[in-house]
Each structure stands twice: as structure tokens, then as C-alpha cells.
């Protein structure tokens, strides 16, 4: 998911340089949403990992 966020961010930068401000804004919004979703999933998995590790030991 972070890979897709990076791709959308790079495309947004290219579009901004070429003058397509509306499309660049849409792409950067999608990139930010994907980044936050990936961060939330990573934190959730880290918490679940710590909880499962404590139950095993």
C-alpha cells in the first residue's frame, strides 16, 4: 500500500510540474489516504503482535 501511495505522490508531483493542478490535488489526496490507511494497518498489526506475544510467553 505504501508503494501505491508513493506512486500516486510521484504522479501528483509530475502533474503539478506540468500544470495540471486539479489532477495533482486529486492524486495527492489519494496518496495521503493510502498512506494513512497503511499506517493504521501497521500500528494495528504491531499491537496485535505484542498482544499475541504476551499470551504465548
Phi, psi and omega per residue, in radians:
X1 nan -0.640 3.087
X2 -1.140 -0.551 3.098
X3 -1.089 -0.768 3.126
X4 -1.174 -0.634 3.099
X5 -1.098 -0.733 3.115
X6 -1.142 -0.700 3.121
X7 -1.098 -0.794 3.132
X8 -1.127 -0.632 3.125
X9 -1.165 -0.718 3.130
X10 -1.149 -0.744 3.103
X11 -1.092 -0.687 3.117
X12 -1.101 -0.710 3.108
X13 -1.114 -0.732 3.127
X14 -1.125 -0.761 3.122
X15 -1.117 -0.646 3.115
X16 -1.143 -0.711 3.130
X17 -1.139 -0.637 -3.124
X18 -1.390 -0.137 3.054
X19 1.723 0.163 3.113
X20 -1.641 1.350 -3.032
X21 -1.145 -0.687 -3.125
X22 -1.141 -0.808 3.102
X23 -1.162 -0.668 3.130
X24 -1.099 -0.700 3.103
X25 -1.116 -0.707 3.113
X26 -1.135 -0.757 -3.121
X27 -1.170 -0.666 -3.140
X28 -1.236 -0.560 3.055
X29 -1.129 -0.752 3.100
X30 -1.104 -0.723 3.129
X31 -1.093 -0.718 3.135
X32 -1.166 -0.703 3.110
X33 -1.101 -0.791 3.120
X34 -1.098 -0.679 3.121
X35 -1.095 -0.821 -3.113
X36 -1.169 -0.637 3.078
X37 -1.115 -0.760 3.116
X38 -1.107 -0.684 3.127
X39 -1.155 -0.745 3.123
X40 -1.107 -0.738 3.119
X41 -1.132 -0.717 3.129
X42 -1.104 -0.738 3.120
X43 -1.158 -0.730 3.123
X44 -1.071 -0.763 3.118
X45 -1.164 -0.623 3.099
X46 -1.132 -0.761 3.114
X47 -1.119 -0.790 3.111
X48 -1.091 -0.643 3.096
X49 -1.121 -0.754 3.121
X50 -1.156 -0.676 -3.134
X51 -1.176 -0.758 3.127
X52 -1.159 -0.641 -3.135
X53 -1.159 -0.688 3.136
X54 -1.170 -0.600 3.139
X55 -1.253 -0.527 -3.121
X56 -1.283 -0.717 -3.064
X57 -1.497 nan nan
